[in-house]
Amino acid sequence: MSARETSTRETFLEVSVAVFAAGVLSAVMAGGWLQAVPSLTGPRHPAKPFKTFDEFYPFYLTQHQDPTCQLLHIIGTGLAAFWLGVANMASLHKSLASASLMLLAGLVACEANQGNPDSVMELVAMASTLGFSLLLLNHRLSTVLIALLIAYGCAWAGHFYYEKNTPATFLYPSWSLLGDLRAFATYVQLRLDAA
């Protein structure tokens, strides 16, 4: 097999993984089938009162009332997305596939871990899936770690110094990430509508 054929096969595999991950994530978000996953740790813990992301999102918004905190979230998410795009122009699909798989693993773990007052299982699922998928796709972990540092560094500075609260990420990592992305998309849409 020639080098060109090998490269074409690798690219096809990478794009297939990215499309599959995006498709599964879209199905999860649209269908809400994760609610059918039973908790592995017993009944819902009182510290985790939300059953769905739609129930969680209004709470997420109450944790982001300070305009500086909101701005830091927008800046952090935007810079992280920009960094991933610039640093990975040739392999952006690998980062997107890894991030999609990480979020999917976190969402499944979130549903399965509702009986625990902490989110250790969810964080472990997200981190191990991210690391494994990056290794599988032969991608640099440092690029994604820098993006995470940018996004969460800005967001947590907003929470600790301006909002004066604990980030919801510590209890609901997956839903908080979805909340950040939804808020960022809403901000961009509002800016486009105003233009």
N, C-alpha and C positions, 0 to 999 in steps of 0.2 A: 504494500500500500504506500502510495506516495505521501510526501509531507503535506501536500495540498489537500489530499483526500482525508488525511488524519485531522487536519485543521478544520475542514468542513464538517466532519463528524462531531468533533468536539464542540464546535459552535452550535450545531444542531441540538446536541444534548443540552448545552447550557441554556439555549433559548427555550427548549422544551420544558426544562425544569422551571424556568422563570414563568412561563405561561401557565404551567400546571399550578404553581404556587399561587399566582395571582387569581386563577380560576377558583381554586379551593377557598382562598380567602374571601373572594367575592360571594361565593355560595354560602359561606359561613355567615357573613355579614347580612346578606339578604334573607336567608332562610331561617336564621335563628335556631338551627338544629342543635346548637350546643346546649340549649336548655334541657335537652333530653338526656344529656350525659349525667349519670348519677354521681353524687358526691362520694368520693372514696373515703372521706374522713367523717362521715356522719351528717347530722342536720346542720343547717346554715348557722354559723357563729354569729352572735349578736353584733360583733364588731364589723361584720360584713352584711349589711342589711339589703343590699341591692341584688336583685335577681337577674337583671338584664342591663345591657349597656344603655338602653333608652331610659331606664330608671336612674342609672348612675350619672348620666350627662348633666342633668340640672344641678346635682350636687357638685360636679366638676366645675361648673360655671360659678357657683357660689364661692369656690376656693380661689377664684381669679377675679376679684372685684377691683383690685388696685390697678390703675392704668399703667404704672411702671412695670408691674408684674406681667400684665398682658403683653406689653411691648417687648419685654425680655423673652417671653415665650415665642412671640412671632419672630424676633431676631434670631433666637437660638435654632428654631426649626428651619427658618430660611437659610441660615448660614450652613447648617448641617446638610441640608439638601444640596446647596451650592457646592459644598466641599465634596460630597459624594459624586456629583456630576462632573466637576473639574478633575478630581483625582482619578476618576474611573471612566473617563470618556469612552475608552475602548471596551470596558467591561462593566458598564452600569447595570446591565441585566443581571450580573452575578450578585451585586449588592442588593438589588431589588428582590431577587429570588431569596436570598438569605434573610433579608428583613421580613419578607412575607412569611417564610417558614418559621422564623422566630416568633412573630406575632401569633401565628396559628397555634404553635406549641403553647404559648402563654395563655391564649384563650381557652384551650382545652384544659390546661392545668388550673386555670382560674375556676372553671366550672367544677372540676374534680376536687378542688381544695377548699370548697366553701365552708367546711366545718372547722377549719383552723383559723385562729385569730391573726396569723401572720401570712406572709406571701412567699415564704422561702421556697416552697415547691414550685411555685409559678416562676420565680426568678431563676431557679436552677434549670427548669425546662427551657426557658427563653435563652439563657446563656449557653447551655449545652447544644441546643439546636442551632443557634447562630454559629458557634464554633465549628460544629460538625459540618454544617452546610457550606461554610467558607472553605473548610479543608476539602470537602467533596468537589467543590467548584474550583479548587486551586486558586484561591483568592487571598489577598493580604488582609489579615485581621486588623492590622494597625490602621488601615484606612477607615474601617467601620468604627473602631474604638475612638478615633479622633472625632468622628461625626457625633458619636454618643456623648463624648466629653463636651463638645461645643453645645449641643442641644440641652443636655441635662445641667451643665454648668450655668448656662443663662437662666434656665427655668428655675432651678433651685435657688439661685441668687435672688430671683424675684420673690420666691416664697419666703425664704429666711429673712431677707433684709427689708422687703417692702410689704408683702402680704402678712408677714408674721404668723405663718401657719405651717403645718407639716404637709409636704406634697402628698397628694393622693397616690402617687407612684408607690409609696411604701406599703400601701394596703391593696391597691388594685393596679399593678404595673401594666398589664395589657390594656385595660380600659382607659388608663391615664394616657397611654401612648395614642390610642384611638381618639381620645378627647383632644389631645394636642393637635393631631392631624386634622380633625374635624374643625377645630377652632381656626387653624391656619387656613384651611380651605375656605371657610366662611369669610375670613379677613380678606383673602385674595379676591373672592367673588364680590364682596362689597366694594373693594377698590376698583375692580373692573367695571362694575355697574355704575360707579360714580364718574368714571372717565368718559 
